[in-house]
Amino acid sequence: MSAQLANHMAVMRRQIEELRCHMNVQRSNVSAASQQLMQYVAENEPRDYLIVKPPDNPFKPKSSCLFL
């Protein structure tokens, strides 16, 4: 029984430490975070290859076979 109690106490201590870490996290408003996210997306849109076609395919073979 004491092994179970010690295990339970260890689990509870880890949970308390995790909650203390979460308590110290600085939070921000959703409205401010969404504005920052929209600004980041707008600034990086020209370099986003999911939106804009890349200038050259990096996986394209460099040269073709001369014997064909």
mmCIF file of the N, C-alpha and C atoms, coordinates in Angstrom:
data_MODEL
# 
_entry.id   MODEL 
# 
loop_
_atom_site.group_PDB 
_atom_site.id 
_atom_site.type_symbol 
_atom_site.label_atom_id 
_atom_site.label_alt_id 
_atom_site.label_comp_id 
_atom_site.label_asym_id 
_atom_site.label_entity_id 
_atom_site.label_seq_id 
_atom_site.pdbx_PDB_ins_code 
_atom_site.Cartn_x 
_atom_site.Cartn_y 
_atom_site.Cartn_z 
_atom_site.occupancy 
_atom_site.B_iso_or_equiv 
_atom_site.pdbx_formal_charge 
_atom_site.auth_seq_id 
_atom_site.auth_comp_id 
_atom_site.auth_asym_id 
_atom_site.auth_atom_id 
_atom_site.pdbx_PDB_model_num 
ATOM 1   N N  . MET A 1 1  ? 0.826  -1.196 0.000   1.00 0.00 ? 1  MET A N  1 
ATOM 2   C CA . MET A 1 1  ? 0.000  0.000  0.000   1.00 0.00 ? 1  MET A CA 1 
ATOM 3   C C  . MET A 1 1  ? 0.864  1.251  0.000   1.00 0.00 ? 1  MET A C  1 
ATOM 4   N N  . SER A 1 2  ? 1.971  1.238  0.686   1.00 0.00 ? 2  SER A N  1 
ATOM 5   C CA . SER A 1 2  ? 2.808  2.431  0.754   1.00 0.00 ? 2  SER A CA 1 
ATOM 6   C C  . SER A 1 2  ? 3.464  2.724  -0.585  1.00 0.00 ? 2  SER A C  1 
ATOM 7   N N  . ALA A 1 3  ? 3.706  1.699  -1.413  1.00 0.00 ? 3  ALA A N  1 
ATOM 8   C CA . ALA A 1 3  ? 4.272  1.918  -2.740  1.00 0.00 ? 3  ALA A CA 1 
ATOM 9   C C  . ALA A 1 3  ? 3.270  2.654  -3.622  1.00 0.00 ? 3  ALA A C  1 
ATOM 10  N N  . GLN A 1 4  ? 2.000  2.295  -3.509  1.00 0.00 ? 4  GLN A N  1 
ATOM 11  C CA . GLN A 1 4  ? 0.964  2.984  -4.267  1.00 0.00 ? 4  GLN A CA 1 
ATOM 12  C C  . GLN A 1 4  ? 0.843  4.433  -3.817  1.00 0.00 ? 4  GLN A C  1 
ATOM 13  N N  . LEU A 1 5  ? 0.916  4.633  -2.523  1.00 0.00 ? 5  LEU A N  1 
ATOM 14  C CA . LEU A 1 5  ? 0.822  5.988  -1.977  1.00 0.00 ? 5  LEU A CA 1 
ATOM 15  C C  . LEU A 1 5  ? 2.010  6.829  -2.435  1.00 0.00 ? 5  LEU A C  1 
ATOM 16  N N  . ALA A 1 6  ? 3.199  6.266  -2.427  1.00 0.00 ? 6  ALA A N  1 
ATOM 17  C CA . ALA A 1 6  ? 4.389  6.998  -2.879  1.00 0.00 ? 6  ALA A CA 1 
ATOM 18  C C  . ALA A 1 6  ? 4.284  7.319  -4.364  1.00 0.00 ? 6  ALA A C  1 
ATOM 19  N N  . ASN A 1 7  ? 3.786  6.384  -5.145  1.00 0.00 ? 7  ASN A N  1 
ATOM 20  C CA . ASN A 1 7  ? 3.605  6.613  -6.575  1.00 0.00 ? 7  ASN A CA 1 
ATOM 21  C C  . ASN A 1 7  ? 2.583  7.717  -6.814  1.00 0.00 ? 7  ASN A C  1 
ATOM 22  N N  . HIS A 1 8  ? 1.494  7.665  -6.075  1.00 0.00 ? 8  HIS A N  1 
ATOM 23  C CA . HIS A 1 8  ? 0.448  8.683  -6.196  1.00 0.00 ? 8  HIS A CA 1 
ATOM 24  C C  . HIS A 1 8  ? 0.986  10.060 -5.824  1.00 0.00 ? 8  HIS A C  1 
ATOM 25  N N  . MET A 1 9  ? 1.777  10.117 -4.777  1.00 0.00 ? 9  MET A N  1 
ATOM 26  C CA . MET A 1 9  ? 2.361  11.400 -4.344  1.00 0.00 ? 9  MET A CA 1 
ATOM 27  C C  . MET A 1 9  ? 3.319  11.945 -5.409  1.00 0.00 ? 9  MET A C  1 
ATOM 28  N N  . ALA A 1 10 ? 4.090  11.067 -6.031  1.00 0.00 ? 10 ALA A N  1 
ATOM 29  C CA . ALA A 1 10 ? 5.018  11.506 -7.068  1.00 0.00 ? 10 ALA A CA 1 
ATOM 30  C C  . ALA A 1 10 ? 4.256  12.058 -8.274  1.00 0.00 ? 10 ALA A C  1 
ATOM 31  N N  . VAL A 1 11 ? 3.175  11.401 -8.644  1.00 0.00 ? 11 VAL A N  1 
ATOM 32  C CA . VAL A 1 11 ? 2.356  11.871 -9.768  1.00 0.00 ? 11 VAL A CA 1 
ATOM 33  C C  . VAL A 1 11 ? 1.753  13.227 -9.433  1.00 0.00 ? 11 VAL A C  1 
ATOM 34  N N  . MET A 1 12 ? 1.263  13.372 -8.238  1.00 0.00 ? 12 MET A N  1 
ATOM 35  C CA . MET A 1 12 ? 0.660  14.639 -7.830  1.00 0.00 ? 12 MET A CA 1 
ATOM 36  C C  . MET A 1 12 ? 1.694  15.764 -7.805  1.00 0.00 ? 12 MET A C  1 
ATOM 37  N N  . ARG A 1 13 ? 2.906  15.480 -7.367  1.00 0.00 ? 13 ARG A N  1 
ATOM 38  C CA . ARG A 1 13 ? 3.965  16.504 -7.351  1.00 0.00 ? 13 ARG A CA 1 
ATOM 39  C C  . ARG A 1 13 ? 4.294  16.958 -8.775  1.00 0.00 ? 13 ARG A C  1 
ATOM 40  N N  . ARG A 1 14 ? 4.370  15.994 -9.707  1.00 0.00 ? 14 ARG A N  1 
ATOM 41  C CA . ARG A 1 14 ? 4.642  16.350 -11.105 1.00 0.00 ? 14 ARG A CA 1 
ATOM 42  C C  . ARG A 1 14 ? 3.519  17.202 -11.671 1.00 0.00 ? 14 ARG A C  1 
ATOM 43  N N  . GLN A 1 15 ? 2.296  16.887 -11.341 1.00 0.00 ? 15 GLN A N  1 
ATOM 44  C CA . GLN A 1 15 ? 1.166  17.667 -11.819 1.00 0.00 ? 15 GLN A CA 1 
ATOM 45  C C  . GLN A 1 15 ? 1.199  19.086 -11.258 1.00 0.00 ? 15 GLN A C  1 
ATOM 46  N N  . ILE A 1 16 ? 1.555  19.207 -9.998  1.00 0.00 ? 16 ILE A N  1 
ATOM 47  C CA . ILE A 1 16 ? 1.640  20.530 -9.374  1.00 0.00 ? 16 ILE A CA 1 
ATOM 48  C C  . ILE A 1 16 ? 2.748  21.354 -10.012 1.00 0.00 ? 16 ILE A C  1 
ATOM 49  N N  . GLU A 1 17 ? 3.894  20.743 -10.292 1.00 0.00 ? 17 GLU A N  1 
ATOM 50  C CA . GLU A 1 17 ? 4.977  21.465 -10.956 1.00 0.00 ? 17 GLU A CA 1 
ATOM 51  C C  . GLU A 1 17 ? 4.562  21.913 -12.352 1.00 0.00 ? 17 GLU A C  1 
ATOM 52  N N  . GLU A 1 18 ? 3.846  21.050 -13.066 1.00 0.00 ? 18 GLU A N  1 
ATOM 53  C CA . GLU A 1 18 ? 3.377  21.405 -14.400 1.00 0.00 ? 18 GLU A CA 1 
ATOM 54  C C  . GLU A 1 18 ? 2.382  22.561 -14.330 1.00 0.00 ? 18 GLU A C  1 
ATOM 55  N N  . LEU A 1 19 ? 1.485  22.528 -13.371 1.00 0.00 ? 19 LEU A N  1 
ATOM 56  C CA . LEU A 1 19 ? 0.520  23.614 -13.218 1.00 0.00 ? 19 LEU A CA 1 
ATOM 57  C C  . LEU A 1 19 ? 1.222  24.921 -12.862 1.00 0.00 ? 19 LEU A C  1 
ATOM 58  N N  . ARG A 1 20 ? 2.260  24.855 -12.052 1.00 0.00 ? 20 ARG A N  1 
ATOM 59  C CA . ARG A 1 20 ? 3.017  26.076 -11.726 1.00 0.00 ? 20 ARG A CA 1 
ATOM 60  C C  . ARG A 1 20 ? 3.690  26.655 -12.965 1.00 0.00 ? 20 ARG A C  1 
ATOM 61  N N  . CYS A 1 21 ? 4.211  25.779 -13.832 1.00 0.00 ? 21 CYS A N  1 
ATOM 62  C CA . CYS A 1 21 ? 4.816  26.259 -15.086 1.00 0.00 ? 21 CYS A CA 1 
ATOM 63  C C  . CYS A 1 21 ? 3.766  26.925 -15.962 1.00 0.00 ? 21 CYS A C  1 
ATOM 64  N N  . HIS A 1 22 ? 2.585  26.331 -16.052 1.00 0.00 ? 22 HIS A N  1 
ATOM 65  C CA . HIS A 1 22 ? 1.513  26.907 -16.864 1.00 0.00 ? 22 HIS A CA 1 
ATOM 66  C C  . HIS A 1 22 ? 1.030  28.227 -16.273 1.00 0.00 ? 22 HIS A C  1 
ATOM 67  N N  . MET A 1 23 ? 1.095  28.358 -14.972 1.00 0.00 ? 23 MET A N  1 
ATOM 68  C CA . MET A 1 23 ? 0.651  29.577 -14.318 1.00 0.00 ? 23 MET A CA 1 
ATOM 69  C C  . MET A 1 23 ? 1.553  30.757 -14.690 1.00 0.00 ? 23 MET A C  1 
ATOM 70  N N  . ASN A 1 24 ? 2.838  30.502 -14.946 1.00 0.00 ? 24 ASN A N  1 
ATOM 71  C CA . ASN A 1 24 ? 3.784  31.572 -15.233 1.00 0.00 ? 24 ASN A CA 1 
ATOM 72  C C  . ASN A 1 24 ? 3.840  31.963 -16.704 1.00 0.00 ? 24 ASN A C  1 
ATOM 73  N N  . VAL A 1 25 ? 3.083  31.282 -17.553 1.00 0.00 ? 25 VAL A N  1 
ATOM 74  C CA . VAL A 1 25 ? 3.084  31.602 -18.980 1.00 0.00 ? 25 VAL A CA 1 
ATOM 75  C C  . VAL A 1 25 ? 2.338  32.918 -19.187 1.00 0.00 ? 25 VAL A C  1 
ATOM 76  N N  . GLN A 1 26 ? 2.970  33.822 -19.954 1.00 0.00 ? 26 GLN A N  1 
ATOM 77  C CA . GLN A 1 26 ? 2.337  35.098 -20.232 1.00 0.00 ? 26 GLN A CA 1 
ATOM 78  C C  . GLN A 1 26 ? 1.298  34.909 -21.331 1.00 0.00 ? 26 GLN A C  1 
ATOM 79  N N  . ARG A 1 27 ? 0.099  35.351 -21.092 1.00 0.00 ? 27 ARG A N  1 
ATOM 80  C CA . ARG A 1 27 ? -0.990 35.169 -22.027 1.00 0.00 ? 27 ARG A CA 1 
ATOM 81  C C  . ARG A 1 27 ? -1.270 36.486 -22.752 1.00 0.00 ? 27 ARG A C  1 
ATOM 82  N N  . SER A 1 28 ? -1.878 36.374 -23.938 1.00 0.00 ? 28 SER A N  1 
ATOM 83  C CA . SER A 1 28 ? -2.249 37.570 -24.692 1.00 0.00 ? 28 SER A CA 1 
ATOM 84  C C  . SER A 1 28 ? -3.689 37.424 -25.162 1.00 0.00 ? 28 SER A C  1 
ATOM 85  N N  . ASN A 1 29 ? -4.290 38.545 -25.516 1.00 0.00 ? 29 ASN A N  1 
ATOM 86  C CA . ASN A 1 29 ? -5.667 38.537 -25.992 1.00 0.00 ? 29 ASN A CA 1 
ATOM 87  C C  . ASN A 1 29 ? -5.737 37.898 -27.378 1.00 0.00 ? 29 ASN A C  1 
ATOM 88  N N  . VAL A 1 30 ? -6.854 37.250 -27.663 1.00 0.00 ? 30 VAL A N  1 
ATOM 89  C CA . VAL A 1 30 ? -7.035 36.608 -28.956 1.00 0.00 ? 30 VAL A CA 1 
ATOM 90  C C  . VAL A 1 30 ? -7.034 37.650 -30.065 1.00 0.00 ? 30 VAL A C  1 
ATOM 91  N N  . SER A 1 31 ? -7.612 38.801 -29.812 1.00 0.00 ? 31 SER A N  1 
ATOM 92  C CA . SER A 1 31 ? -7.670 39.842 -30.847 1.00 0.00 ? 31 SER A CA 1 
ATOM 93  C C  . SER A 1 31 ? -6.269 40.318 -31.217 1.00 0.00 ? 31 SER A C  1 
ATOM 94  N N  . ALA A 1 32 ? -5.396 40.489 -30.240 1.00 0.00 ? 32 ALA A N  1 
ATOM 95  C CA . ALA A 1 32 ? -4.024 40.921 -30.524 1.00 0.00 ? 32 ALA A CA 1 
ATOM 96  C C  . ALA A 1 32 ? -3.234 39.816 -31.213 1.00 0.00 ? 32 ALA A C  1 
ATOM 97  N N  . ALA A 1 33 ? -3.423 38.588 -30.787 1.00 0.00 ? 33 ALA A N  1 
ATOM 98  C CA . ALA A 1 33 ? -2.700 37.469 -31.391 1.00 0.00 ? 33 ALA A CA 1 
ATOM 99  C C  . ALA A 1 33 ? -3.153 37.255 -32.833 1.00 0.00 ? 33 ALA A C  1 
ATOM 100 N N  . SER A 1 34 ? -4.438 37.402 -33.105 1.00 0.00 ? 34 SER A N  1 
ATOM 101 C CA . SER A 1 34 ? -4.924 37.213 -34.472 1.00 0.00 ? 34 SER A CA 1 
ATOM 102 C C  . SER A 1 34 ? -4.421 38.318 -35.391 1.00 0.00 ? 34 SER A C  1 
ATOM 103 N N  . GLN A 1 35 ? -4.317 39.539 -34.898 1.00 0.00 ? 35 GLN A N  1 
ATOM 104 C CA . GLN A 1 35 ? -3.769 40.628 -35.713 1.00 0.00 ? 35 GLN A CA 1 
ATOM 105 C C  . GLN A 1 35 ? -2.299 40.374 -36.036 1.00 0.00 ? 35 GLN A C  1 
ATOM 106 N N  . GLN A 1 36 ? -1.544 39.911 -35.059 1.00 0.00 ? 36 GLN A N  1 
ATOM 107 C CA . GLN A 1 36 ? -0.136 39.600 -35.288 1.00 0.00 ? 36 GLN A CA 1 
ATOM 108 C C  . GLN A 1 36 ? 0.008  38.452 -36.289 1.00 0.00 ? 36 GLN A C  1 
ATOM 109 N N  . LEU A 1 37 ? -0.857 37.451 -36.194 1.00 0.00 ? 37 LEU A N  1 
ATOM 110 C CA . LEU A 1 37 ? -0.818 36.323 -37.121 1.00 0.00 ? 37 LEU A CA 1 
ATOM 111 C C  . LEU A 1 37 ? -1.147 36.764 -38.542 1.00 0.00 ? 37 LEU A C  1 
ATOM 112 N N  . MET A 1 38 ? -2.152 37.613 -38.689 1.00 0.00 ? 38 MET A N  1 
ATOM 113 C CA . MET A 1 38 ? -2.514 38.115 -40.015 1.00 0.00 ? 38 MET A CA 1 
ATOM 114 C C  . MET A 1 38 ? -1.388 38.959 -40.605 1.00 0.00 ? 38 MET A C  1 
ATOM 115 N N  . GLN A 1 39 ? -0.730 39.755 -39.789 1.00 0.00 ? 39 GLN A N  1 
ATOM 116 C CA . GLN A 1 39 ? 0.393  40.564 -40.249 1.00 0.00 ? 39 GLN A CA 1 
ATOM 117 C C  . GLN A 1 39 ? 1.556  39.667 -40.681 1.00 0.00 ? 39 GLN A C  1 
ATOM 118 N N  . TYR A 1 40 ? 1.846  38.629 -39.929 1.00 0.00 ? 40 TYR A N  1 
ATOM 119 C CA . TYR A 1 40 ? 2.924  37.696 -40.274 1.00 0.00 ? 40 TYR A CA 1 
ATOM 120 C C  . TYR A 1 40 ? 2.640  37.005 -41.605 1.00 0.00 ? 40 TYR A C  1 
ATOM 121 N N  . VAL A 1 41 ? 1.402  36.564 -41.792 1.00 0.00 ? 41 VAL A N  1 
ATOM 122 C CA . VAL A 1 41 ? 1.036  35.886 -43.033 1.00 0.00 ? 41 VAL A CA 1 
ATOM 123 C C  . VAL A 1 41 ? 1.156  36.840 -44.211 1.00 0.00 ? 41 VAL A C  1 
ATOM 124 N N  . ALA A 1 42 ? 0.702  38.073 -44.041 1.00 0.00 ? 42 ALA A N  1 
ATOM 125 C CA . ALA A 1 42 ? 0.781  39.048 -45.138 1.00 0.00 ? 42 ALA A CA 1 
ATOM 126 C C  . ALA A 1 42 ? 2.229  39.371 -45.487 1.00 0.00 ? 42 ALA A C  1 
ATOM 127 N N  . GLU A 1 43 ? 3.099  39.461 -44.493 1.00 0.00 ? 43 GLU A N  1 
ATOM 128 C CA . GLU A 1 43 ? 4.512  39.782 -44.747 1.00 0.00 ? 43 GLU A CA 1 
ATOM 129 C C  . GLU A 1 43 ? 5.240  38.628 -45.431 1.00 0.00 ? 43 GLU A C  1 
ATOM 130 N N  . ASN A 1 44 ? 4.876  37.397 -45.115 1.00 0.00 ? 44 ASN A N  1 
ATOM 131 C CA . ASN A 1 44 ? 5.594  36.239 -45.641 1.00 0.00 ? 44 ASN A CA 1 
ATOM 132 C C  . ASN A 1 44 ? 4.886  35.551 -46.807 1.00 0.00 ? 44 ASN A C  1 
ATOM 133 N N  . GLU A 1 45 ? 3.821  36.149 -47.311 1.00 0.00 ? 45 GLU A N  1 
ATOM 134 C CA . GLU A 1 45 ? 3.075  35.548 -48.408 1.00 0.00 ? 45 GLU A CA 1 
ATOM 135 C C  . GLU A 1 45 ? 3.912  35.379 -49.676 1.00 0.00 ? 45 GLU A C  1 
ATOM 136 N N  . PRO A 1 46 ? 4.771  36.332 -50.071 1.00 0.00 ? 46 PRO A N  1 
ATOM 137 C CA . PRO A 1 46 ? 5.552  36.130 -51.296 1.00 0.00 ? 46 PRO A CA 1 
ATOM 138 C C  . PRO A 1 46 ? 6.519  34.948 -51.224 1.00 0.00 ? 46 PRO A C  1 
ATOM 139 N N  . ARG A 1 47 ? 6.937  34.554 -50.052 1.00 0.00 ? 47 ARG A N  1 
ATOM 140 C CA . ARG A 1 47 ? 7.879  33.443 -49.904 1.00 0.00 ? 47 ARG A CA 1 
ATOM 141 C C  . ARG A 1 47 ? 7.195  32.127 -49.584 1.00 0.00 ? 47 ARG A C  1 
ATOM 142 N N  . ASP A 1 48 ? 5.863  32.123 -49.504 1.00 0.00 ? 48 ASP A N  1 
ATOM 143 C CA . ASP A 1 48 ? 5.130  30.914 -49.159 1.00 0.00 ? 48 ASP A CA 1 
ATOM 144 C C  . ASP A 1 48 ? 4.827  30.133 -50.431 1.00 0.00 ? 48 ASP A C  1 
ATOM 145 N N  . TYR A 1 49 ? 5.487  29.005 -50.611 1.00 0.00 ? 49 TYR A N  1 
ATOM 146 C CA . TYR A 1 49 ? 5.338  28.219 -51.828 1.00 0.00 ? 49 TYR A CA 1 
ATOM 147 C C  . TYR A 1 49 ? 4.038  27.432 -51.861 1.00 0.00 ? 49 TYR A C  1 
ATOM 148 N N  . LEU A 1 50 ? 3.257  27.445 -50.810 1.00 0.00 ? 50 LEU A N  1 
ATOM 149 C CA . LEU A 1 50 ? 1.934  26.850 -50.865 1.00 0.00 ? 50 LEU A CA 1 
ATOM 150 C C  . LEU A 1 50 ? 0.934  27.806 -51.517 1.00 0.00 ? 50 LEU A C  1 
ATOM 151 N N  . ILE A 1 51 ? 1.283  29.094 -51.551 1.00 0.00 ? 51 ILE A N  1 
ATOM 152 C CA . ILE A 1 51 ? 0.416  30.104 -52.155 1.00 0.00 ? 51 ILE A CA 1 
ATOM 153 C C  . ILE A 1 51 ? 0.963  30.535 -53.512 1.00 0.00 ? 51 ILE A C  1 
ATOM 154 N N  . VAL A 1 52 ? 2.249  30.797 -53.586 1.00 0.00 ? 52 VAL A N  1 
ATOM 155 C CA . VAL A 1 52 ? 2.894  31.291 -54.796 1.00 0.00 ? 52 VAL A CA 1 
ATOM 156 C C  . VAL A 1 52 ? 3.763  30.179 -55.373 1.00 0.00 ? 52 VAL A C  1 
ATOM 157 N N  . LYS A 1 53 ? 3.710  30.002 -56.687 1.00 0.00 ? 53 LYS A N  1 
ATOM 158 C CA . LYS A 1 53 ? 4.513  28.972 -57.342 1.00 0.00 ? 53 LYS A CA 1 
ATOM 159 C C  . LYS A 1 53 ? 5.995  29.310 -57.205 1.00 0.00 ? 53 LYS A C  1 
ATOM 160 N N  . PRO A 1 54 ? 6.839  28.338 -56.823 1.00 0.00 ? 54 PRO A N  1 
ATOM 161 C CA . PRO A 1 54 ? 8.271  28.616 -56.695 1.00 0.00 ? 54 PRO A CA 1 
ATOM 162 C C  . PRO A 1 54 ? 8.879  28.934 -58.062 1.00 0.00 ? 54 PRO A C  1 
ATOM 163 N N  . PRO A 1 55 ? 9.953  29.721 -58.080 1.00 0.00 ? 55 PRO A N  1 
ATOM 164 C CA . PRO A 1 55 ? 10.549 30.101 -59.360 1.00 0.00 ? 55 PRO A CA 1 
ATOM 165 C C  . PRO A 1 55 ? 11.095 28.912 -60.132 1.00 0.00 ? 55 PRO A C  1 
ATOM 166 N N  . ASP A 1 56 ? 11.645 27.928 -59.481 1.00 0.00 ? 56 ASP A N  1 
ATOM 167 C CA . ASP A 1 56 ? 12.196 26.761 -60.152 1.00 0.00 ? 56 ASP A CA 1 
ATOM 168 C C  . ASP A 1 56 ? 12.016 25.552 -59.245 1.00 0.00 ? 56 ASP A C  1 
ATOM 169 N N  . ASN A 1 57 ? 11.750 24.411 -59.844 1.00 0.00 ? 57 ASN A N  1 
ATOM 170 C CA . ASN A 1 57 ? 11.551 23.188 -59.089 1.00 0.00 ? 57 ASN A CA 1 
ATOM 171 C C  . ASN A 1 57 ? 12.911 22.660 -58.627 1.00 0.00 ? 57 ASN A C  1 
ATOM 172 N N  . PRO A 1 58 ? 13.183 22.621 -57.331 1.00 0.00 ? 58 PRO A N  1 
ATOM 173 C CA . PRO A 1 58 ? 14.481 22.138 -56.851 1.00 0.00 ? 58 PRO A CA 1 
ATOM 174 C C  . PRO A 1 58 ? 14.666 20.637 -57.043 1.00 0.00 ? 58 PRO A C  1 
ATOM 175 N N  . PHE A 1 59 ? 13.584 19.894 -57.282 1.00 0.00 ? 59 PHE A N  1 
ATOM 176 C CA . PHE A 1 59 ? 13.682 18.448 -57.440 1.00 0.00 ? 59 PHE A CA 1 
ATOM 177 C C  . PHE A 1 59 ? 13.751 18.028 -58.911 1.00 0.00 ? 59 PHE A C  1 
ATOM 178 N N  . LYS A 1 60 ? 13.739 18.978 -59.788 1.00 0.00 ? 60 LYS A N  1 
ATOM 179 C CA . LYS A 1 60 ? 13.818 18.703 -61.219 1.00 0.00 ? 60 LYS A CA 1 
ATOM 180 C C  . LYS A 1 60 ? 15.222 18.200 -61.556 1.00 0.00 ? 60 LYS A C  1 
ATOM 181 N N  . PRO A 1 61 ? 15.332 17.178 -62.390 1.00 0.00 ? 61 PRO A N  1 
ATOM 182 C CA . PRO A 1 61 ? 16.677 16.695 -62.774 1.00 0.00 ? 61 PRO A CA 1 
ATOM 183 C C  . PRO A 1 61 ? 17.469 17.811 -63.446 1.00 0.00 ? 61 PRO A C  1 
ATOM 184 N N  . LYS A 1 62 ? 18.758 17.883 -63.123 1.00 0.00 ? 62 LYS A N  1 
ATOM 185 C CA . LYS A 1 62 ? 19.595 18.965 -63.637 1.00 0.00 ? 62 LYS A CA 1 
ATOM 186 C C  . LYS A 1 62 ? 19.867 18.831 -65.129 1.00 0.00 ? 62 LYS A C  1 
ATOM 187 N N  . SER A 1 63 ? 19.999 17.613 -65.606 1.00 0.00 ? 63 SER A N  1 
ATOM 188 C CA . SER A 1 63 ? 20.245 17.419 -67.040 1.00 0.00 ? 63 SER A CA 1 
ATOM 189 C C  . SER A 1 63 ? 19.519 16.167 -67.489 1.00 0.00 ? 63 SER A C  1 
ATOM 190 N N  . SER A 1 64 ? 19.246 16.119 -68.777 1.00 0.00 ? 64 SER A N  1 
ATOM 191 C CA . SER A 1 64 ? 18.559 14.957 -69.313 1.00 0.00 ? 64 SER A CA 1 
ATOM 192 C C  . SER A 1 64 ? 19.587 14.002 -69.938 1.00 0.00 ? 64 SER A C  1 
ATOM 193 N N  . CYS A 1 65 ? 19.156 12.808 -70.201 1.00 0.00 ? 65 CYS A N  1 
ATOM 194 C CA . CYS A 1 65 ? 20.040 11.802 -70.778 1.00 0.00 ? 65 CYS A CA 1 
ATOM 195 C C  . CYS A 1 65 ? 20.309 12.141 -72.239 1.00 0.00 ? 65 CYS A C  1 
ATOM 196 N N  . LEU A 1 66 ? 21.540 12.114 -72.653 1.00 0.00 ? 66 LEU A N  1 
ATOM 197 C CA . LEU A 1 66 ? 21.913 12.479 -74.018 1.00 0.00 ? 66 LEU A CA 1 
ATOM 198 C C  . LEU A 1 66 ? 21.699 11.335 -75.002 1.00 0.00 ? 66 LEU A C  1 
ATOM 199 N N  . PHE A 1 67 ? 21.493 10.125 -74.535 1.00 0.00 ? 67 PHE A N  1 
ATOM 200 C CA . PHE A 1 67 ? 21.376 8.976  -75.426 1.00 0.00 ? 67 PHE A CA 1 
ATOM 201 C C  . PHE A 1 67 ? 19.930 8.717  -75.868 1.00 0.00 ? 67 PHE A C  1 
ATOM 202 N N  . LEU A 1 68 ? 18.997 9.405  -75.318 1.00 0.00 ? 68 LEU A N  1 
ATOM 203 C CA . LEU A 1 68 ? 17.601 9.186  -75.705 1.00 0.00 ? 68 LEU A CA 1 
ATOM 204 C C  . LEU A 1 68 ? 17.228 10.067 -76.807 1.00 0.00 ? 68 LEU A C  1 
# 
